[in-house]
Amino acid sequence: MEKNKVEEYALDAVTVILTVWKRNHLEEQLLALFQQTVVPSHIWIQQSLHHVDVSVIIDKYRDRVRYSCWEKNPGVFGRFESVTRVETPYVYILDDDIIPGKMFIEHALSTCKRLNAIVCPHGRLLSPDTCRTEMFVGDGYEFQHSFCLEDTEVDFGNNAWFFRKEWISYFLSQTPLYRNNGEDIHFSALCKLLGNIPTYVPRQIVPVESGNVKRYYSADEHALHRKPLFNKERVEVIERFRNIGWHLRLEKKGIELQQDRSCAISVVMAVVEKDAGMAIQSILQQTWEDFELILVCADKSAISVNGEDKRIRWIEIGEELSKYVLLNIGCGMAKGKYICMMESGYVSFPDRLQLQCELMEEEKTVVAAGETLDDKNLFLPSVIVKRDVLHKVKYYNELLGDLAENDLLYRLLQEGSVLLFENVFVSKSE
């Protein structure tokens, strides 16, 4: 390796700190770390007591990890306190239920440098009135991976923390109120108060750049938020720091939450062609008016839409992704009771949404309805589906390519009836 490359690597070196308590996702976490595009220099495993046996895993990867065990539980603060022994410029601490996508360390490192900020896959914006969560950032959608459309400053981050090692001095400057609660608030509040270091949830669109690809691991019986007094203690921690000058994001002038408007139908369209204007206009001219139109695209500037319409929600990804990835992103952000798919190259008949919504309201056992097109089950541009059912079956399988539509149809049929018609909802645009 050339000298300048060695120096650059040393300047960006990362120590990862993993904890083992009552969950045992350790080997999966290690494999995710070994596969990172920026591989950590050191991986520390810190076990609290002996609730799970990880000895086989430690032996298997002994030459790649450093293991220690606390015989007395140090609470959630112990792992942060151990950062004083780290020798690399950057530290990445993960909860025991976090599995990062393979590009997350690279992504977090660049974001940490660019914004001079703590970087977390999830974060919270707090209500100034109640000191409780007003908005979930990074884990506020139905995706099974952390998802955020743009770099977003939050009051504090959750579940994993990427930061410069020297910032731990702010964390250690005050004794915690509780040993087993509030470490996330403690870290962000003191870094902001003493070093003007903000906390950000970075842009996370697809799983490979996401800070967590297994969000459901957090929904087990070991989750700390299930314990009695958890929320009460956290409010006390928040109030403690507000009393010494910590300001919440939503207190500041000009910082407002965007309230998502509920609606009957969310129309989701993956805009992969520049000539999508006819398809878009056919939705905007529907006789049914209670809908939102979610347009997911790589580059909004390349698409021409006549005029502005408040029903349109643009999601600009900034990179070329498959149609099914774009559709999954749009479906995950949809707020309607029903989701309608749309596609470039087709136009919807003016009464499409009205007919489909009325059909779904009348036929309670039907989970989806659409058309057969070109004598095939290419029903994507015409389908309407119950949003809760689509979330349950986890959207399109992005890895299947053109088979994703038939695969989704099969999974929907496991949940209820699917009705297919001919030439009543959409037609090809000429």
VMD Tcl script that draws the C-alpha trace (Angstrom):
set ca {
  {0.00 0.00 0.00}
  {1.36 3.44 -0.92}
  {2.41 5.72 1.93}
  {-0.33 8.30 1.34}
  {-2.91 5.49 1.26}
  {-1.60 4.17 4.57}
  {-1.79 7.64 6.10}
  {-5.31 8.16 4.76}
  {-6.39 4.80 6.18}
  {-4.93 5.65 9.58}
  {-6.73 8.99 9.62}
  {-10.04 7.26 8.90}
  {-9.54 4.19 11.10}
  {-12.60 3.01 12.99}
  {-13.03 0.97 16.16}
  {-16.35 -0.83 16.45}
  {-17.81 -1.62 19.87}
  {-20.43 -4.39 20.04}
  {-22.32 -5.40 23.15}
  {-23.80 -8.76 24.14}
  {-26.60 -8.85 26.69}
  {-29.61 -11.14 26.19}
  {-29.78 -11.21 22.39}
  {-27.46 -13.29 20.26}
  {-27.10 -11.66 16.86}
  {-23.35 -11.43 17.35}
  {-22.17 -13.55 14.44}
  {-24.56 -11.83 12.04}
  {-23.24 -8.46 13.23}
  {-19.64 -9.59 12.75}
  {-20.27 -10.85 9.22}
  {-21.95 -7.54 8.35}
  {-18.89 -5.68 9.66}
  {-16.40 -7.90 7.82}
  {-18.26 -7.19 4.56}
  {-18.19 -3.40 4.91}
  {-16.76 -1.34 2.06}
  {-14.75 0.43 4.77}
  {-13.64 -2.36 7.08}
  {-13.15 -1.37 10.75}
  {-9.60 -1.52 12.11}
  {-10.68 -3.04 15.42}
  {-13.81 -4.80 16.67}
  {-14.41 -4.94 20.41}
  {-17.03 -7.27 21.85}
  {-18.19 -6.39 25.36}
  {-20.46 -8.89 27.10}
  {-22.52 -8.06 30.19}
  {-22.85 -11.12 32.45}
  {-23.48 -14.50 30.79}
  {-27.10 -14.54 29.60}
  {-26.09 -16.03 26.22}
  {-23.17 -18.26 25.32}
  {-21.03 -16.68 22.60}
  {-17.88 -18.69 23.28}
  {-18.02 -20.59 19.98}
  {-18.32 -17.34 18.03}
  {-15.47 -15.73 19.96}
  {-13.24 -18.73 19.29}
  {-14.18 -18.72 15.60}
  {-13.20 -15.07 15.09}
  {-10.61 -14.70 17.84}
  {-7.95 -13.32 15.49}
  {-10.32 -10.57 14.31}
  {-11.99 -9.39 17.51}
  {-11.15 -8.34 21.07}
  {-13.46 -9.83 23.70}
  {-14.14 -8.81 27.29}
  {-16.89 -9.61 29.79}
  {-18.31 -7.52 32.62}
  {-19.23 -9.62 35.65}
  {-21.29 -6.67 36.90}
  {-23.70 -4.99 34.52}
  {-22.39 -1.47 33.69}
  {-25.70 -0.50 32.11}
  {-25.93 1.20 28.74}
  {-23.22 3.71 29.69}
  {-20.39 1.18 30.03}
  {-19.66 0.86 26.32}
  {-19.37 4.65 25.95}
  {-17.08 4.90 28.96}
  {-14.75 2.32 27.39}
  {-14.12 4.65 24.43}
  {-11.33 6.29 26.45}
  {-9.21 3.22 25.60}
  {-9.83 3.50 21.84}
  {-6.81 4.51 19.75}
  {-8.48 5.20 16.38}
  {-9.90 8.59 15.33}
  {-13.43 7.23 14.87}
  {-15.72 5.02 16.93}
  {-18.84 3.11 15.93}
  {-21.00 1.73 18.78}
  {-23.89 -0.61 17.95}
  {-26.79 -1.95 19.98}
  {-27.07 -5.75 19.95}
  {-30.01 -5.70 17.51}
  {-28.38 -3.63 14.74}
  {-27.20 -5.15 11.44}
  {-25.66 -2.46 9.19}
  {-25.79 -2.50 5.38}
  {-22.41 -3.09 3.77}
  {-21.83 0.58 2.88}
  {-22.94 2.13 6.16}
  {-19.53 2.69 7.74}
  {-18.31 4.36 4.53}
  {-21.52 6.41 4.44}
  {-21.34 7.36 8.14}
  {-17.66 8.28 7.92}
  {-18.20 10.70 5.03}
  {-21.29 12.19 6.72}
  {-19.47 12.60 10.04}
  {-16.65 14.47 8.29}
  {-18.89 16.60 6.11}
  {-21.30 17.69 8.86}
  {-18.94 17.41 11.84}
  {-21.71 15.45 13.52}
  {-22.60 12.30 15.41}
  {-24.18 9.97 12.84}
  {-26.96 7.53 13.82}
  {-29.28 5.32 11.74}
  {-32.30 6.50 13.75}
  {-33.14 9.63 15.69}
  {-35.86 11.56 17.44}
  {-37.34 15.04 17.27}
  {-38.91 15.91 20.60}
  {-41.97 17.94 21.50}
  {-40.95 21.08 23.44}
  {-44.22 20.80 25.38}
  {-44.05 17.18 26.55}
  {-40.38 16.21 26.06}
  {-41.64 13.10 24.31}
  {-41.04 11.95 20.74}
  {-42.81 14.05 18.13}
  {-41.19 12.44 15.10}
  {-39.28 9.24 14.41}
  {-36.46 9.77 11.91}
  {-34.88 6.82 10.13}
  {-37.32 4.30 11.57}
  {-40.60 6.10 11.01}
  {-41.66 4.14 7.91}
  {-42.73 0.56 7.27}
  {-39.43 -0.51 5.73}
  {-37.39 -3.25 7.38}
  {-34.26 -1.18 6.86}
  {-33.48 2.28 8.21}
  {-34.79 4.85 5.74}
  {-34.30 8.61 5.48}
  {-34.68 10.76 2.37}
  {-32.06 13.33 3.32}
  {-29.51 14.14 6.01}
  {-31.69 15.23 8.96}
  {-30.58 16.88 12.18}
  {-32.30 15.38 15.22}
  {-32.35 16.01 18.96}
  {-30.64 12.69 19.64}
  {-29.77 9.47 17.84}
  {-30.69 5.87 18.62}
  {-29.34 2.34 18.42}
  {-25.92 3.05 16.88}
  {-23.50 5.97 17.00}
  {-20.62 6.89 14.67}
  {-18.45 9.72 15.96}
  {-14.99 11.15 16.49}
  {-13.25 9.66 19.52}
  {-12.44 13.02 21.14}
  {-16.14 13.84 21.50}
  {-16.43 11.24 24.26}
  {-14.96 13.82 26.65}
  {-18.25 15.74 26.44}
  {-20.15 12.55 27.28}
  {-17.99 11.89 30.33}
  {-18.22 15.43 31.69}
  {-21.42 14.70 33.64}
  {-22.58 11.76 35.71}
  {-25.61 9.99 34.20}
  {-28.99 10.30 35.85}
  {-29.66 6.58 35.26}
  {-27.10 3.89 34.42}
  {-29.46 1.88 32.24}
  {-31.40 4.56 30.39}
  {-30.83 7.77 28.48}
  {-27.29 7.29 27.15}
  {-28.44 8.39 23.68}
  {-29.91 11.64 25.03}
  {-26.90 12.18 27.32}
  {-24.44 11.92 24.41}
  {-26.25 14.18 21.93}
  {-27.22 16.81 24.51}
  {-23.72 17.20 25.96}
  {-22.01 17.20 22.56}
  {-24.38 19.94 21.42}
  {-24.09 21.95 24.64}
  {-20.33 21.75 25.09}
  {-18.98 21.32 21.58}
  {-21.78 22.50 19.29}
  {-21.65 19.01 17.75}
  {-25.04 18.13 16.20}
  {-26.55 14.69 15.71}
  {-27.69 13.63 12.25}
  {-29.57 10.74 10.72}
  {-28.00 10.41 7.27}
  {-29.71 9.84 3.98}
  {-30.53 6.12 3.80}
  {-32.50 5.05 0.75}
  {-31.53 1.47 -0.06}
  {-30.49 -1.32 2.34}
  {-26.79 -1.36 1.41}
  {-26.33 2.19 2.76}
  {-28.70 1.70 5.68}
  {-27.61 1.64 9.30}
  {-29.90 -1.29 10.06}
  {-31.34 -3.90 7.71}
  {-33.10 -5.99 10.39}
  {-35.36 -3.53 12.21}
  {-37.65 -6.29 13.45}
  {-34.87 -7.54 15.75}
  {-35.74 -4.60 18.02}
  {-39.31 -5.79 18.61}
  {-38.49 -8.61 21.01}
  {-38.99 -9.03 24.76}
  {-35.51 -7.67 25.54}
  {-36.23 -4.15 24.24}
  {-35.48 -1.66 27.02}
  {-38.48 0.50 26.13}
  {-40.71 -2.26 27.50}
  {-39.45 -1.87 31.05}
  {-41.55 0.05 33.63}
  {-40.75 3.75 34.03}
  {-38.66 3.79 30.82}
  {-40.41 6.83 29.32}
  {-40.68 8.64 32.65}
  {-36.93 8.33 33.19}
  {-36.19 9.61 29.71}
  {-38.35 12.68 30.20}
  {-36.37 13.41 33.37}
  {-33.09 13.11 31.45}
  {-34.36 15.46 28.75}
  {-35.59 18.01 31.29}
  {-32.24 17.86 33.08}
  {-30.37 18.99 29.96}
  {-33.00 21.52 28.92}
  {-32.59 23.14 32.31}
  {-28.92 23.82 31.56}
  {-29.50 25.22 28.09}
  {-30.09 22.35 25.66}
  {-32.55 23.54 23.00}
  {-34.77 21.13 21.11}
  {-34.92 21.39 17.34}
  {-38.66 22.12 17.29}
  {-38.21 25.08 19.64}
  {-36.28 26.95 16.98}
  {-37.90 29.42 14.65}
  {-38.44 28.05 11.17}
  {-38.19 24.39 12.19}
  {-41.55 22.81 11.51}
  {-42.75 19.26 11.17}
  {-44.24 18.32 7.85}
  {-47.55 16.76 8.75}
  {-48.39 13.86 6.46}
  {-51.94 14.25 5.18}
  {-53.95 11.06 5.28}
  {-56.00 10.28 2.20}
  {-58.07 7.53 0.66}
  {-55.60 6.59 -2.08}
  {-51.86 6.93 -2.58}
  {-50.87 6.61 -6.23}
  {-47.25 5.46 -6.49}
  {-45.34 5.86 -9.72}
  {-41.74 4.92 -10.46}
  {-40.70 7.55 -12.98}
  {-38.00 5.84 -15.03}
  {-38.71 7.55 -18.35}
  {-38.62 11.25 -19.19}
  {-41.88 11.09 -21.16}
  {-43.99 10.34 -18.11}
  {-46.11 13.48 -18.51}
  {-49.21 11.77 -19.95}
  {-49.26 9.16 -17.20}
  {-48.92 11.83 -14.51}
  {-51.61 14.08 -16.01}
  {-54.03 11.16 -16.30}
  {-53.85 10.80 -12.51}
  {-54.13 14.51 -11.79}
  {-57.30 14.67 -13.92}
  {-59.15 11.90 -12.07}
  {-62.78 12.37 -11.08}
  {-61.80 11.08 -7.62}
  {-59.99 13.87 -5.77}
  {-58.94 12.41 -2.40}
  {-55.49 11.09 -3.29}
  {-51.79 11.81 -3.19}
  {-49.47 11.15 -6.13}
  {-46.03 9.91 -5.07}
  {-43.48 10.27 -7.87}
  {-40.21 8.44 -7.22}
  {-37.38 9.27 -9.59}
  {-33.63 9.60 -9.94}
  {-33.67 13.20 -11.16}
  {-36.73 15.42 -10.83}
  {-35.30 18.09 -13.16}
  {-35.41 15.68 -16.10}
  {-39.21 15.32 -15.86}
  {-41.67 17.87 -17.18}
  {-44.98 18.32 -15.36}
  {-47.38 21.10 -16.28}
  {-47.98 23.39 -13.31}
  {-47.79 22.67 -9.59}
  {-50.21 20.40 -7.78}
  {-50.23 20.05 -3.99}
  {-51.22 16.41 -4.31}
  {-47.82 15.54 -5.80}
  {-45.06 14.29 -3.49}
  {-41.70 14.08 -5.20}
  {-39.10 11.62 -3.92}
  {-35.81 12.30 -5.67}
  {-33.32 9.47 -5.15}
  {-30.31 10.88 -7.00}
  {-29.24 7.59 -8.55}
  {-30.53 5.09 -11.08}
  {-32.34 2.23 -9.34}
  {-34.67 -0.46 -10.58}
  {-38.37 0.21 -11.01}
  {-39.21 -2.14 -8.14}
  {-36.83 -0.45 -5.72}
  {-38.44 2.91 -6.57}
  {-41.93 1.48 -6.12}
  {-41.03 -0.01 -2.75}
  {-39.72 3.36 -1.58}
  {-42.94 5.08 -2.66}
  {-45.16 2.41 -1.11}
  {-43.28 2.67 2.16}
  {-44.07 6.39 2.33}
  {-47.70 6.12 1.24}
  {-50.38 7.36 3.66}
  {-53.52 6.27 1.84}
  {-55.83 3.46 2.89}
  {-55.22 2.03 -0.57}
  {-52.19 2.15 -2.86}
  {-52.53 2.39 -6.64}
  {-49.57 1.65 -8.90}
  {-48.87 3.63 -12.05}
  {-46.23 3.43 -14.75}
  {-44.86 5.47 -17.64}
  {-46.29 4.36 -20.96}
  {-49.84 4.05 -19.65}
  {-52.69 6.44 -18.96}
  {-55.43 5.93 -16.39}
  {-59.04 6.35 -17.44}
  {-60.59 9.43 -15.73}
  {-62.74 7.35 -13.37}
  {-60.11 4.74 -12.54}
  {-59.53 5.77 -8.92}
  {-63.23 6.17 -8.21}
  {-64.09 2.75 -9.65}
  {-61.27 1.03 -7.82}
  {-61.89 2.70 -4.48}
  {-65.62 1.92 -4.59}
  {-64.85 -1.68 -5.54}
  {-62.46 -2.14 -2.63}
  {-64.91 -0.59 -0.17}
  {-67.70 -2.91 -1.30}
  {-65.70 -6.14 -1.58}
  {-64.20 -6.56 1.89}
  {-62.44 -9.87 1.14}
  {-60.63 -8.41 -1.88}
  {-57.06 -7.31 -1.11}
  {-56.16 -6.12 -4.62}
  {-57.69 -5.47 -8.03}
  {-56.29 -4.64 -11.44}
  {-56.12 -5.66 -15.07}
  {-54.49 -8.24 -17.27}
  {-52.52 -6.46 -19.96}
  {-51.24 -7.84 -23.27}
  {-52.63 -11.27 -22.36}
  {-50.20 -11.46 -19.45}
  {-50.46 -10.77 -15.74}
  {-48.61 -7.46 -16.17}
  {-51.05 -5.81 -13.82}
  {-48.67 -3.35 -12.16}
  {-49.84 -0.10 -13.88}
  {-53.46 -0.88 -13.01}
  {-53.37 -2.41 -9.55}
  {-54.96 -1.09 -6.37}
  {-54.06 -2.85 -3.12}
  {-54.85 -2.43 0.56}
  {-51.91 -0.60 2.12}
  {-51.86 -2.67 5.31}
  {-51.79 -5.90 3.29}
  {-48.99 -4.62 1.06}
  {-46.96 -3.71 4.14}
  {-47.62 -7.18 5.57}
  {-46.30 -9.01 2.48}
  {-43.28 -6.64 2.32}
  {-43.81 -5.10 -1.15}
  {-42.01 -6.24 -4.29}
  {-39.06 -8.63 -4.15}
  {-36.51 -6.37 -5.81}
  {-34.17 -9.27 -6.61}
  {-36.62 -11.01 -8.96}
  {-36.62 -8.43 -11.76}
  {-39.63 -8.80 -14.08}
  {-40.86 -11.77 -12.04}
  {-41.50 -9.45 -9.09}
  {-45.07 -8.70 -10.22}
  {-46.17 -12.32 -10.40}
  {-44.38 -13.01 -7.12}
  {-46.31 -10.19 -5.44}
  {-49.57 -11.44 -6.94}
  {-48.90 -14.89 -5.46}
  {-48.21 -13.45 -1.99}
  {-51.30 -11.24 -2.12}
  {-53.41 -14.30 -2.92}
  {-52.29 -15.79 0.39}
  {-54.00 -12.85 2.13}
  {-57.32 -12.69 0.23}
  {-58.95 -12.38 -3.17}
  {-57.40 -10.56 -6.13}
  {-59.72 -9.43 -8.93}
  {-58.44 -8.98 -12.50}
  {-60.43 -7.21 -15.22}
  {-59.84 -6.24 -18.83}
  {-59.55 -2.71 -20.22}
  {-61.42 -0.80 -17.50}
  {-58.72 1.08 -15.58}
  {-55.77 1.92 -17.85}
  {-54.62 1.79 -21.44}
  {-51.31 2.13 -23.21}
  {-50.42 5.66 -24.23}
  {-49.69 6.09 -27.92}
}
mol new
graphics top color blue
foreach p $ca { graphics top sphere $p radius 0.5 }
foreach p [lrange $ca 0 end-1] q [lrange $ca 1 end] { graphics top cylinder $p $q radius 0.2 }
display resetview
